[in-house]
Amino acid sequence: MITAPAPGELAPSVAQRLLRQLGLDTLYIMIGFPLGLITIVLFTTGFSLGIGTLIIWIGLPVLVATFMMARGFAILERVRLGAVFGRPAPPVLYKRAPDGASLVRRILTPLGDGQSWLDLVHGIFRFIPSTIAFSFAITWWVGALAGLTFPLWDWSIPRGPDDQDLPMLLGLGDAYSTRVIFHMAIGFFFAGTLYPVIRGATLLEALFARGLLCGVNELREQVAEAQAARDIAQAQKTAAVSAEATALRRLERDIHDGPQQRLVRLAMDLGRAEQQFATDPEAARATVAEALSQTRETLDELRALSRGIAPPILVDRGLPAALTALAGRCTVPVDLDAPHLSRLDPAVESTAYFVVAEALTNVAKHSHATEVRVSVEPATTGLLIVVTDDGIGGASLAKGHGLAGLSDRVQAAGGVMSVESPAGAGTTLTAAIPF
């Protein structure tokens, strides 16, 4: 297996890595060939004997023993696969009998496990790719070593006075140097193609093993990951719907309790002023002045509501400026730590803004805090927001509390949020929003 160098250790060169992998692949093939011969003898004999004597019940323990041997060899092969692919093979979960199961059921459990059958199939048929890989490995290694070392052992070849070697038959002359060049050219050919041939033969054997010994488990993991991704997407969708519904209900309540009531009073004041103009102009002017005051207050409330929907400063100047303005409007002193951030995705900026805005609103309304600290900083994969106050605590993310809708909004953006709020010890709200 190729691993990262230790601190202070020089990284291996490309040639060193190739030579190391060539050695590991050759070792894998050399060990795999005898293992293939051993497993085909053991498993075919055990399986045949077990099936043949199954009618008299002797075959049952023989079959179980064969399957357990196949499992042992399969575990050994998964360990060997790590050197070929550069990473450990994923662990495989075998079917297990439930707790309290009878002895017969425990014995029969391996026979009903699909992976156990695949282990047996691999043990019986692995000799085919193993033999092919072994043949190529022996041929190429012998060709490379024999050709490159030909000058060292040429003298040992007995030749009679009438013997003619291949260079002479091809009309290349009879000089010793011609014979050496010819054989060494063959050696260079095998040496030059040694790595790709050995690597290909190794992958032939290893991929056959991986497909049978790890394929089903990898497929199960892919299905589980897909299921988890679907559950996450469904949870985000549900959270988005819940957050949107909560925001709409809050907006409806704020409009009903604020601007709508003021507009009703404004209409009544203007109607009264219209009646007073004919009988009491001074009272009418006072009523109109009060209506103007109500109009200004209504406009202020509408601006505040619009800032909660889409604050212009967030769109125009970015998140740090919007948070600074938000901290300035809070009735509790705010210690803001928001380093200069480049412009982020609008959805990320909007979610971060609402997290801080809602947290500061809850602090001002419920915490009785004297100070609140807000930290917004980029992390490796997202934006980390921490809001801490020194209030009375007791905040919760449970449904029905004010922060539940905020948690849904963060989850809809793909993030997570947590609240630590012990009674009498303040509150710490932490939210992580991915980029």
GUMI-40206 format. One record per residue: x, y, z of N, C-alpha, C, CB in turn. Coordinates in steps of 0.2 Angstrom, whole numbers, plus 5000, padded with zeros to 4 digits. Each point is the difference from the previous one (the first is absolute). Glycine has a CB too. Layout:
BEGIN
XYZXYZXYZXYZ ...
//
This chain:
BEGIN
500449945000499650065000500450065000499149945006 500850114990500450064999499750055006500249984987 500250045017499850055006500350064999499849915007 500050144996500350075000500650005005498950054998 501649995000500750005003499950035007500650004990 499849985015499950035007500350075000500149885005 499850165000500250075000500849995000499050045006 501350014990500750004999500349954995500050045012 499649914986500249954995499950024993499849915009 500750084987499950024993499549954997501250044999 498449994996499549974997500449954995499150095001 500749854998500349954995499950034993499849905007 500750094988499950024994499549954996501250055000 498749974994499549964996500349934998499650114995 501149895004500349944999499949955006500850064992 499349975014500049965006499349975001500950075005 498649984994499349975001499849954995499750115004 500649904990499849944995500449945001499950094992 500749915011500349945002499749975006501150054995 498749995009499749975006499349974998500550095007 499149944989499449974998500149944996499550115000 501149894996500149944996500249945004500450074991 499949945015500249955005499449985003501150055002 498449995000499449985003499649964996500050105007 499949924986499649974996500349934998499650104995 501049895005500449944998499849955006500950054993 499249985013499949965006499349975001500950075006 498649984992499349985000499949944995499750125003 500649884991499949954995500349935003499950094990 500749925012500449945002499649965006501150064996 498649985008499749975006499349984998500650075008 499149964987499349994998499949934996499850125000 500849864996499949944997500049945004500750064991 499749935014500049945004499350015005501349995000 498550075002499450005003499449984996500550095007 499549924986499549984996500049924999500150114994 500549865006500049935000499749975006501050014992 499250025014499849975006499250015001501150035005 498750034993499250015001499649954996500350125003 499949874991499649964995500049935002500350084991 500249905012500049935003499649995006501249984995 498950075010499650005006499350014999501050045006 498850014990499350014999499649964996500350125002 500049854992499649964996500049935004500450054990 500149935014499949945003499550005006501249984997 498950085007499550015005499350014998500950055006 499049984989499350024997499749934997500350124998 500149854998499849934998499849955005500750024990 499749985015499949955005499450025004501349975001 498650095001499550035004499349984996500750095005 499349934989499449994996499849924999500250114994 500449855005499949934999499749965007500950014991 499350025014499849975007499550045003501149955001 498650094996499550045003499449965003500450104993 499449855003499449965001500149965007499849994988 500850005014500149975007500250055005500349894994 499750175005500150055004500750025002498949975005 501649984993500750015001500250064995500249885003 499550134992500250054995499950075003499749934991 499850085013499850075003500650035003498849975002 501550005003500650035003500650014995499749955011 500450004985500550014994499950064996500149875000 499350144998499850064997500250065004499149944993 500650065013500250065004500750025001498949975006 501549974995500750015001500350024993500149915008 499750074986500250034994499950074999499849894995 499650135007499850075000500450055004498949964997 501350015009500450045005500750004997499349975010 500949984987500750004997500050054994500249885003 499350134993499950054995500050075003499449914993 500350095012500050075004500750025002498849985003 501649975000500650025002500550024994499849925010 500250044985500450024994499750064997500249884998 499250145002499750064998500350065004499049944995 501050055011500350065005500750014998499249975009 501249974990500750014998500150044993500249895007 499350094989500150034993499850085000499749894995 499850135010499950075000500650045003498849975002 501549995003500650045003500550004994499849955011 500350004985500550014994499850054995500349885002 499150134997499850054995500250075002499049934998 501150095008500250065002500750024997499449995011 501049974988500750014997499950024993500649925008 498950054988499950014993499750074999499849874998 499750145006499650074998500250065005499149924997 501450075007500250055004499650025006500650044990 498949935011499550015006499749945002499850114996 500149885011499749945002499349994997500650015011 499349924988499349984998499550025005500549914993 498950115005499550025005499849935004499550104992 500349915014499849945004499349974997500650055010 499349894991499449974997499649975006500649974990 498850045010499649985006499649934998499850125004 500449835000499649944998499449995004501149954998 498550015000499349995003500249965006499350004989 500350025017500149975006499449985003501050075002 499049875002499449985003499850045006500349884997 499050135004499850055005500249975007499150044993 501050005012500149985007499549955002500650115002 499649845001499649955003499749954995499750095008 500649914986499849954995500349935002500050094991 499749865006500149935002500749994996498849965002 501549985000500649984997499949984993500449965011 499150014987499949984993499950074996499449895004 500350164999499950064996500750034999498850025004 501649985001500750035000500449964995499950045012 500049904987500449964995499850014993500149915009 499250104990499750014994500150074997499249915003 501050145002500050074997500550014995499750035011 500949954989500550014995499749974993500950005008 498749954992499849974994499450054997500249885004 499550164999499550054998500350074998499249935006 501550084995500350064999500350004993500350015012 499450044984500350014993500750015000498950054997 501449995007500750025000500449935001499850125004 500049845000500349935001500149964994499650005012 499850004984500049974994500550034995498849975001 501250104999500550034995500749995002499250094999 501049905008500649985002500249934998499950075010 499649894990500149934997500250004993499349955009 500350094987500150004993500750034998498750024998 501550035006500650034999500649955001499550115003 500449855003500549955001500149944995499850035012 499649964985500049944995500350034993499049945006 500850124992500250024993500650055000498849984997 501550045009500550045000500649984996499650045011 500549894989500649984997500050024992500049905008 499550114989500050024993500450074999498949944998 500850125005500450064999500749995004499050074999 501149895006500649995003500549974996499549995011 500349964985500549964996500250054994499449895003 500150144994500150054995500650055002498849994995 501050045011500550055002500749975002499050075005 501049874998500649975001500449994994499549955010 500250024985500349994993500450064997499149914998 500550155002500350064998500550025004498950034995 501149975012500550025004500649964999499250045008 500849904992500649954999500350024993499549915008 500150094987500350014994500450074999499049934995 500750125008500350074999500650015004498950044997 501049935010500650015004500649954997499250025010 500749924988500549964997500350034994499449905005 500250134991500250034994500450065001499049964994 500850085011500450065001500749985004498950075001 501149895004500649985003500549964996499350005011 500449954985500449964996500350044995499349905002 500450154994500250044995500650055002498949984994 500950055012500550055002500649975003499050085002 501049865001500649975003500349954995499550025011 500349984983500349954995500750005000499050024993 501450045007500749995000500349965006500050114993 499749895012500249975006500049925000499750105006 499849874990499949935000500049974993499350015010 500950034985500149984993500549945000499750114995 500849905009500649954999499749935003500850095002 498749915002499849935002499649964995500050055011 499849984983499649964996500549964995499150095000 500849855001500449954996499950014992500149925010 500450094986500050004993500549964997499650125001 500149844994500549954996500350044994499349905004 501250074993500350044994499550014994501149955004 498450014996499550014995499450045002500449904995 499550125011499550045002499950074998500049935010 499550094988499950074997499450035005500449974988 499750085015499550035004499550054995500750005010 498850034993499550044996500350064996499249965008 501350084995500350054996500349984993500250065011 500149884990500449984994499549984994500949965007 498550004996499549984995499750064997499849905007 500150164996499750054997500550054996499250005010 501449974989500550044996500350065004499449964990 500650045016500250065004500849995002498850025004 501549934994500749995001500049955006500350124996 500349865005500249955005500450035006499949914991 500150165009500450035006499749995006500550084992 499949925014499750005006499650065002501049935004 499250134994499750065001499350004997501050065001 498949914993499450004997499549955004500550024989 499749935013499649955004499850045007500649904995 499850135008499950045006499550054999501149985004 499050064990499550064999499349974999500950074995 499149875001499349974998499649985007500549964989 499950015015499649975006499950065005500549894998 499950165002499950065005499450044997501250005004 498750004990499550044997499349975002500750034990 499349905010499449975003499950015007500249914992 500450105012499950015007499750075001501049925002 499350134994499750075001499350004998501150054997 498749914998499350014998499549975006500349984988 499949975015499649975006500150055006500249884996 500450155005500150045006499650074999501149955002 498950074991499650064999499250005001500950034992 498949915006499349985001499849975006499949994988 500650005017499849965006499550035004501249965000 498950115002499550035004499349994998500950085004 498949954990499349994997499749935000500350114994 500249845004499749944999499949975007500649984990 499850035015499949975007499450045003501349975001 498750094998499450045003499449984997500750105002 499249894991499449974997499849935003500350074990 500249895010499949935003499750005007500949964992 499550095012499750005007499350035001501250025003 498750034993499350035000499549944997500450124998 499849844997499549954998499849955006500550014989 500049975015499949965006499650045005501049934997 499350135005499750045005499350024999501150045003 498749984991499350034998499549945001500550094993 499849855005499549945000499949995008500549954989 500050055015499949995007499650065003501149945001 499050124997499650055003499350004998501050075000 498949914994499350004998499549955004500450034988 499949915013499749955004500050015007500349924991 500350105012500050015007499850075003501049924999 499050134997499850075003499550034996501150015003 498749964991499550034996499350015003500649964990 499249995013499350005003500050055006499849894996 500750115008500150055005500050074998500649915007 499850104988500150074997499350024997501249984997 498449985000499450024997499550015006500249934990 499950045015499550015006500250075003499949885003 500850144997500250065003499750064995501049955005 499150044989499750054995499350015001500949974992 498749975009499350015001499850045006499849894994 500650095012499950035006500250084999500349895007 500250134990500250074999499550034996501249975000 498550004995499550034996499350015004500549954990 499450005015499450015004500150055005499849884999 500950135004500150055004499950074997500849925006 499550094988499950064996499350024999501149974994 498549985004499350014999499750025007499949924990 500250055015499850025007500250075001500049885004 500650144995500250075001499750054996501149955003 498850034991499650054995499350015002500749964991 499049985011499350005003499950055006499849884995 500750115010500050045006500150074998500549905007 500050124988500150074999499350034996501349974999 498449994997499450024997499550015006500249944989 499750025015499550015006500250065004499849885000 500850135001500350055004499850074996500949935006 499250074988499950064996499350025000501049974993 498649985006499250015000499850035007499849914992 500550065013499850025007500350075001500049885004 500650134994500350075001499650054996501149955002 498750044992499650044996499350025004500649964989 499149995013499450005003500050055006499749894996 500950095008500150045007500150084998500549895005 499950124990500250074998499350034997501249974997 498450005000499450034997499550025006500249934989 499850025016499550015005500350065004499749885001 500950125000500350065004499950074996500949925005 499250074989499950074996499350025000500949974993 498649985007499350025000499850035007499849904992 500550075013499950025007500350075001500049885004 500650134993500350075001499650054996501149955002 498750034992499650054997499350025003500649964989 499149985013499450015004500050045006499649894995 500950105009500150035006500350075000500149895005 500250134989500450065000499750054994501049945004 499250054990499850054995499250004999501249994995 498649955005499249994998499650045006500249894994 500050115012499650035005500150084999500149905008 500550124991500250074999499650034994501149985005 498949984989499650024995499250015001500949944993 498950015011499350015002499950065004499849885000 500650135005500050075004500150064995500449945011 500050054984500150064996499450024996501249974999 498549974999499350024996499550035004500349904993 499650085014499650035004500150075002499849885005 500950134996500250075001499950054994500849955008 499350024986499950054994499250014999501149954995 498550005007499350014999499750055006499949884995 500450115011499850055005500250074998500149915009 500550104988500350064998499650034995501149975003 498649994992499650034995499350035002500549914993 499350065013499450025003500150065004499549895000 501150125003500250065004500150064996500449925008 499850074985500250064997499550054999500749934994 498650055006499550054999499850035007499649934991 500550045015499850035006500650025004499049935000 501650035000500550025005500749994996499349975010 500950084986500649994996500649995004499550084992 500649955014500649995004500049925002499950125004 499549854998500049935002500249964994499150025009 500650004985500249964994500750004999498950034995 501550035006500750004998500449965005499850124996 499949885011500449955005499949934998499850095009 499649894988499849934998500549984995498850025004 501250034991500549994994500749995002499250064993 501049985012500750005002500149935003500150125002 499449865002500149935003500049944995499450055010 500249964985500049954994500750004997498750024998 501650045001500750004997500549965004499750114995 500249905012500549965004499849935000500050105008 499449884991499849935000500349974993499050025007 501050034988500349974993500749995001499150074994 501349985009500749995001500249935004500150134999 499549865006500149945004499949944996499750065010 499749944986499949954996500549984995498850035001 501550034996500549994995500649975003499650094994 500649935012500549975004499949925001500250125006 499249874996499949925001500149964994499250035009 500550004985500149974994500749994998498950054996 501550005005500750004998500349945004500150124997 499749885010500349955004499849934998500050085009 499449914989499849944997500349984993498950025006 501250034990500449994994500749985001499250084994 501149955011500749975002500049935002500350125003 499249865000500049935002499849954994499650045011 500149994984499949964994500650004995498850025001 501550034997500650014996500350065002499549934991 500950085014500450065001500450034995500049965012 499950104986500450034994500750005001499050074997 501249945009500750015002500449934999499750095008 499949854993500349944999500149994992499449955011 500150074985500149994993500550044997498849975000 501350105003500450044997500750005002499150074999 501049925008500750005003500249945003499850125002 499849834998500349935003499849995007500950014991 499349935011499849985007500450045005499849894995 500850125005500350045006499750075001501149944998 498750094997499750075001499349995003500650054990 499049905007499349995003500149985007499649964988 500849995014500149985007500250065005500349894996 500150165001500250065004499450045001501150004995 498550015000499350045001499649965004500150054989 499849895011499649965004500250015008499849924990 500850075011500350015007499950075002500849914998 499250144998499950075002499350015002500950044993 498649925005499350015001499849965006499850034988 500649935015499849955005500050045007500549904994 499050095010500050045006500549975006498750024997 501649925001500549985005500750014997499249915004 501350114999500650014997500349944997500250095009 500049924985500349944996500750014998498949994995 501549955007500750004998500049964994500450015012 499750024982500049974993500749984998498950064997 501249885002500649974997499949974993500549985011 499550064984499949984993500550034995498850005003 501749964996500650024996499750014993500849945007 499650104989499850014993499949944996500750115001 498749884997499949944996499850024993499549955010 500850014985499850024993499349984999501149984996 498650044999499349994998499849935000499950114994 499649865009499949935000499349994996500549995011 499349954988499449994997499450035003500549894997 499150155000499450035003499649965005499950074990 500049875009499749965004500349995007499549944990 501250055009500449995006500050075004500749914995 499450155002500050065004499350015003500850054992 498749945004499350015003499949965006499650024989 500649915011499849965005500550025006499749904993 500950125006500450025006499750075003501049954994 498850095002499750065002499449995005500450064990 499249895007499349995004500249965007499450004989 501149965011500249975006500250055005500449904994 500150155004500250055005499450045002501250004995 498450025000499450055001499549965005500250054989 499749895010499549975005500349995007499549944990 501250045010500349995006500050065004500749914995 499550155002500050065004499350025002501050044993 498549955003499350015002499849975006499750024988 500549915012499849965006500450025006499749914993 500950115006500450035006499750065003501049964995 498850095000499750065002499349995004500650064991 499049895007499349995002500049965007499650014988 500849935012499949955005500649995005499349954992 501350075006500649975003500250045006500449964990 499450115011500250055005500750005000499049975007 501450034988500750004999500250075001500149894993 500650125009500350065000500550014994499850015013 500449934984500450014995500049934996500850075006 499349944987499949944996500650014995498849995001 501549954997500650004996499849964994500850015010 499450024984499849964993500649994997498950064999 501349884999500649984996499749974993500749995011 499650044984499849974993500749994996498850055000 501449894999500649994997500049944995500650055010 499849954985500049954995500349945003500050084990 499849865008500349945002500249964994499349995011 500949954990500349964994499449994994500849945008 498650054994499549984995499450055001500449885000 499650165004499450055001500250055005499349904998 500150135004500050065004499849985007499850084990 500649945015499949985007499750065004500949915000 498650095003499650055004500049985007499450044989 500850015015499949985008499850075003500949915000 498550085003499750065004499949985007499450034990 501050005015500049995007499850065004500949924998 498650075007499850055004500149985007499250044992 500750015013500149985007499350015004501250044999 498349934997499350015003499849945004499750074990 499749925011499749965005500049924997499350105005 500849904988500049934997499349974999501149985006 498849964993499449975000499749994992499850045011 500649984984499850004993500049934998500550114998 499149874997499949934998499950004992499649975012 500649984985499849994993499449964999501250014997 498549975008499449965000499450044996500349945011 499350024986499450034997499650045004500049904992 499850155006499650055004500450055003499349915003 501350094997500550055003500250054994500449925009 499850134992500250054995500549984995499750095008 500849874995500649984996499849944995500850055009 498749924992499849944996500050024992499449955010 500350114989499950024993500750024997498950035002 501550005002500750014998500449944999500050115006 499949844998500449944999499849964993500149995012 499250024986499849974994500350044994498949975006 501250104995500250044995500849984998499250095003 501149905003500749984999500149934997500350075010 499349884992500049934997499850004993499749965011 499850094987499850004993500650034996498850025003 501650014999500650034997500649945000499750125003 500249835000500549945000500450015006500049994988 499950055017500450015006499749975006500450104995 499949915010499849975007500150065005500449884997 499150115008500050055005499949975007499650084992 500849945013499949985007499950055005500749904997 499050095009499950055005500249975006499150064994 501449975010500149985007499850065005501049934996 498550065008499750055004499849975007499650064989 500949935015499849985007499750065003500949915000 498650075005499750055004500550045004499049935000 501050144999500450045004500750014997499349975010 500950004985500750004998500050034992500349905008 499250134990500150034993499849954995500950085004 499249944990499849964994500550014995498850015002 501449934995500550004994499649974994501049995008 499050044987499649984994500649994995498950065002 501249884995500549994995499649974993500949975009 499350064986499749984993500649994995498950065003 501149894993500549994995499649994993500849945008 499350114988499750004993500549994995499250085004 500749874992500549984995500050054994499849885003 500850134994500050054994499649974994501150045004 
//
